[in-house]
Amino acid sequence: MAKRHYRYILIGGGLAGASAVKGIRERDSEGSILLVAAEKHLPYNRPPLTKKLWFGQQLDKIWVHDAGFYEQHGVDLILGTTVAGLDAKLKTVTDDSGNDYAFEKLLLATGGVPRRLSIPGGDLDGVLYYRYLDDYLKLRGEAAQGKSAVVIGGGFIGSEIAAALTINGVRVTMVFPDSTLAQRIFPDYLAQAIQSRYIQHGVAVMAGDIATAFSRDGAEYVTHTRAGAQIRSDLLVAGIGITPAVSLATGAGLAVDNGCVLNELLQTSHPDIYAAGDIARFPYRALGQQMRIEHWDNALAQGKWAGQNMAGAREPFTYMPYFYSDLFEFGYEAVGDLDSRYDTFADWSKENDTGVIYYLRGGRVCGVMLCNTWGKLDAARELIRKGKPVAPGDLSGAIR
């Protein structure tokens, strides 16, 4: 069968791929577009899977666009299909049914795949490596009030899903290797305070421990830990991060180093192949460093920007994406490079609850966390962009 030719092919049915359609159509109203998605669902926003869907948001609110959007914008949308091969020289892709497609410009927006535990029982049926809409639908159907759950992981996914399950009446035990929740980004004083909130809400926190095996005893899971615990639960959820899905890029000979290595135009090492979202390792202009960011706002902005550049804009990516989380009563927005190993200065109006945390590297602000403080992202971005040397005490009142 003759291969079909498209001006634009978008591989990945997440937020970055869907957002690229808008970017393309802002500059090219007629060029043919193919979007290939591995999941059977329309492209959707991922944050509600650990946030709003657990607190009353309707499922139909999570779609990036409804089906009519793709029809109206002339997009051929293929769902439930994986692209198995990419030939960068011939500029063709092959799907898992053996169909070939040719492209002029291509976007890799393949996201990431959940890390799995290589321990005995790590592949037991029912162990949920939480990331996709189908994972939410399965867990939501089983997470009845009074049930018990073990959550493996204390980072973004683990901490958010543990809070959501607890608020919905599930008894949660968390197991993670660090000494505190979200230790990678929270300064120790805040991490300790957040962890105390979890304990106050009834979460059993087993910090500094790891799962060494899973087994089944009838309908229950048993989590065996390094410290010798054996925790029985009705549900078993793992949220231990993702690995960027770069196999297509690697197979095509593109430059890969913890993601697809991009220039400021979001091009890979092949000028007609772009990347965006979780797999993109891009030059973060305001910080002067390469970064890969696994957050919703980055995928939204970067996908659209890449689409515009594919259609001829040739604009360097200068946007500063933010990220956010809600952990019981503690919510935050953050921008820049946040690492708990950096020096920090906390400007609280209510200690460990409301205020601003500044992250400093080399005497300059490189990241800002706005704790229960809203509408200040632009001020935080401007502070980072300035890049001026600053003494921590001078940051008091810098953002109000």
N, C-alpha and C positions, 0 to 999 in steps of 0.2 A: 504494500500500500504506500502511495506517495506521501511523503511527510508534508505536514501543513506548515506554512510559514507565517510568523507573527512579527510585527515590529517590536513588540515588547512581550517577554515572558516573565512572569512573577512566580517564583517557586517558594511556596509557603503560605498557608492560609491563616496566619495570625494577624496581629494588628499592623505589623510593618508592611506585609504584603498588601493588605486591604487599603492601607493609607497611601501606598504608592499609586493606586489607581487615581486618587484625587490629584496627586502631584502631576501625574502624566497628563490628565485631562485639563489641567489649568493651562497647559502649553500646547497640547496636541489633541484636538477634538476628534480626530479621525483614525489615528494609527491603531491597528489591531492589537488587542491585548488578550493574553491567555494567563489565567491565574490557576495554578495547580495546588490543591490542598490535600494533605495526607488525612486529615480528619473529615468525617462525614458531615460535620456541622458547618454552617456559614461561619466566616471569620468572626470571632467574638473577643470581647475584652476579658482579660484574665483576672484582674484584681477582684472582681465580685466573687470568684470561686472561693476565696478565703475571707471575704468581707460581706458585702451587701446582700448577696443571695441568702446568707444565713440569718439575715435580720429583716426579711420581708420583701426585698426587691424581686420583681417578677422576672422569670427567665427570659422573656422576650425583650427585656431591656438591655441585655448584655451584648447583642449583636452590634458589630461595628457599623454595618449597613444592612438593610433588609435585602431580600432577593431582588426586588425591583431596581435597586440602585445599580447592580451589576448589569442588568438588562438595559437600563437607560443609558449607561455609559459604555455600552458595546463591549462588555467583557465576557469572554468565554470562560466559564467557571467550571472547573472539574474538581469535584469533591471525592474524598475517599480514595485518592490515587497518590502514589509515591513516585517521585522522579528517581529513577535508579541509576541514571548515568548522565554525565555532562561532558561534551567534547568542546573544549574551548577553541580549538583550532578550526573545526568545521562549523562551530556555533550552532550546535544541535543538542537537544536533550531527548532522553528516552525514558518513558514511564514504565511502571512495573508490569504493564500488559504488552510491552514491546512496541508501543507507538512512538514514532519519532516526530519531533517538532523542531523547526529551524527558527532562529531569532536574529534580530538586529541588535537589540539591547536586552540584557537579562538582569533580573534582581534575585539574589540569593537572600531569602528571608526565612530560613529553615529553623530558626530558633534554637532551642536546646532540648536535650532529652534528660529525663530525671536520672540522677545517679541511683544505682541500686547497691544493696549490701551484698557483698560476696561472702556470706556466712552461711552455715548450715540452716536451711529453712528460709533463706532469703528470697527464694523463688516460690515459696508456698502459695497455693491458690488463695486469693483473698487479701494477701499483703498488698496494701495500696500505696504505691509510690506516687504521691499526689501531685498532679500538675494539670490535667486536662478536664474538660467539661464532663466527660464520661465518668471521671473519678469523682467529681462533685455529685453527680446524679446517683452514683452507687452509694457513696457515703451518706448522703442526705437521706436516702431511702432506708438506711440501716441505723442511723444515729438517733434512736428514740430516747426519750427521757428515761433516765435510770440505767441506761447501758454504760459500759465502761470501755475506755479506749487507751491504748498506749500510743503515744506520738514520739517517734524517733526524730531528733533534730531540734536544735534551739535557735535556728536562724530565722529568716523571714517567714518561710512557709510553715515551719514547725510552730513558731510562736503564734502566728495568726490563726492557724487551724485549731491549735489547742484552746485559744481564747474563744473562738466561734463555737466549738463543741461544748465547752464549759457553760457558756451562756445559754446554750440550748439543752442543758440538763444532763449532759454526759459527764461521767466521772473520768477525769483525765490524769494519766501519769505521763510525764515527759522524761525522756532519757536522752542526754546529750553529753559530749565529752568535755566541753568547756566548763569553767567554774561558774559562769553566769550565762543567762540568756543573751542572745545577740551580742556576744562579747567582741565580735569583729568590729562593730561600729560604735557601740555604746561605751563611753568612758565608764570606768569601774563603778564610780559613785552612782551613776544613773542605772547601770545594769543591775546593781544590787537592789536599788529601789524598785525597778520594774519586776524583778524576780519576786520581791516581797509581795507585790500586788497579786501575782499569780498564786502564791501560797495563800494569801488572804481570800482569794476567790475559790479555794478548795483544790487547786491543782497540786498534785504530788510531784515535786521537782526532784529528779535524780540527776543532779549536775555532777560532772566529773566521772561519768560512767558511760559505758558503751554496750550495745547489744552484741552478744557473741553467738547467739543462735535463736531461732524461732522454732516452735513445735506446735502441734495441735493436741488438745485433749478434749475429745468430743467436739462440741461447738465452740470451745474457747481456744484462743491463742495463748501460748505461754512464751513470754520473752525472757530469755536467759541473759544475764549481764555479767560483765567482767568482775563486778564486786560480789557476785554470788547470788543476786536476787533472782527470783522467778516470779514474774508478774503475769497474772491471768487477766485476760480482757476479752470482751466481745468483738472489739475492733482493733485493727493494727494499721497505723498510718505512718509512712516515712516521708519526711520532707527534708532531704539532705542536700539540696542543691541540684544544679543541672550541669551537663557537659555540652558545650556548643556543638551543634550538629553540622560539622564541617566536612563530612565524608565526601560530599559532591565536590567541594572545593579542592580537597586534597587529591581526589582522583583525577581532577582536571588539571593538576599541576599549578594551582594558584598558591600564592604565598599565604601560609597559615602559621600563626603563632598565638596560641590561646584565642582563637577566632580568626576570621578572615582579615588580613592586614589591608587597611584601606588608606587612601590619600584623603586630602581635605574635601574632594568632590564626591567621596564615598565610592570611588572606584577601587576594585581589587587590582591585582597585578595584571589583569587583562582589561584594557580600557573600555570594553563594551560590556563588562560584567561588573555589577555593583552589588553591594550588600548593605543590610540594615537590620537593626534590632539586636537580639541577644548574641548573634554570631559576629557582630561588627566590632573590630578593634580599630578605632578611629583616632585621628589627632584631635584631642580636646584642646581647642585653641586657648581658652582662658587659663588653662592650667599648664599649657606647654608640655603635654605628655600624651602618650597613647593610652587609651582606656577602652575597656569593654564593659558595657552597662546593661544589666539585666532588669530593666524596669520599664513599666508601661509608657511613661512619657517619652522616653528615649525612642522606643519603637514607633510611637505615634509620629513624632517629629521627624525622625530619621527616615522612615518609610516614605513620607510625603516629599521630603527634601531629595531623596534619591530618585523618586519618580520625576520630579522636576528636572533634575540633572540628566536623567536618561532621555528626556524630551528636549534637551538642549540648553538648559539654564546655565550650567557650568558655574554654580555658586558654591564657594567653600562653606562647609557646614560649621556654623558658628553658634548654634543653639546650645544652651546650657540646660540639660534635662533635670527634672527634679524627681524625687521619689517620696513615697509616703507610706505610713502604716498606722493601724489602729489596734492597740493592745489594751483591751478593757477600756478604762477611762483615759488612757494615755494615747494621744494621737500626735503625730508629727509630720512635718514636711521637711525635706532636706535637699540641698543642692551642692554640687562640688565633690571633692574627694574626702570621704569620711573614713577615718581609720583610727581605732581606739589607741593605737600606738603613738599617734601624734600628740603634741601638746594641745590641751584644750583650755578654754576659759568659758565658764558658765555664768551667764547673766540672768539670774532667776528673779521673777516676781513672786513665785511660789516654788520653793526648793523641790527639785526633782519632779516637777509637774508642769509649770508654766514659765516659759522664758526662752532664751536663745543660747545655744552652745556653739562656740567658734572653734574650729579645728585649724591649727597652725602648723605649717611646715616651713622650715627655714625662716621663721619670723614673719611669715605672711599668711593671711587667711586663705586656706584652700578649700574649706568646706564649712557649711552652716547648717545646723539642725534647729528648726523652729518647733519647739515643744508646746503643744496646745496654743500655738500662736499662729494666727492665720492672716493671709493677705500681705505677707512680707517677702515673698519669694524674689520679687524684682530688686528689692533693697539688698537682699542677700547676694544675688547675682552680681550686682554692681560692686559690692564690697570685694568680692573675689576677683572680678575683672581688673580692679584698680591695682591689685598686686603690690600694694605698698607695705614696706616694713612697719610692723606695729608691735608695741608691747602689749601683752595680754590685758593688763589693767586699763589700757586706753580704750578697750572695746566696750566698757560699761556704757550702756545706753546707745550704742552704735545703731542698733535696730530696735525700734519700739513698736 
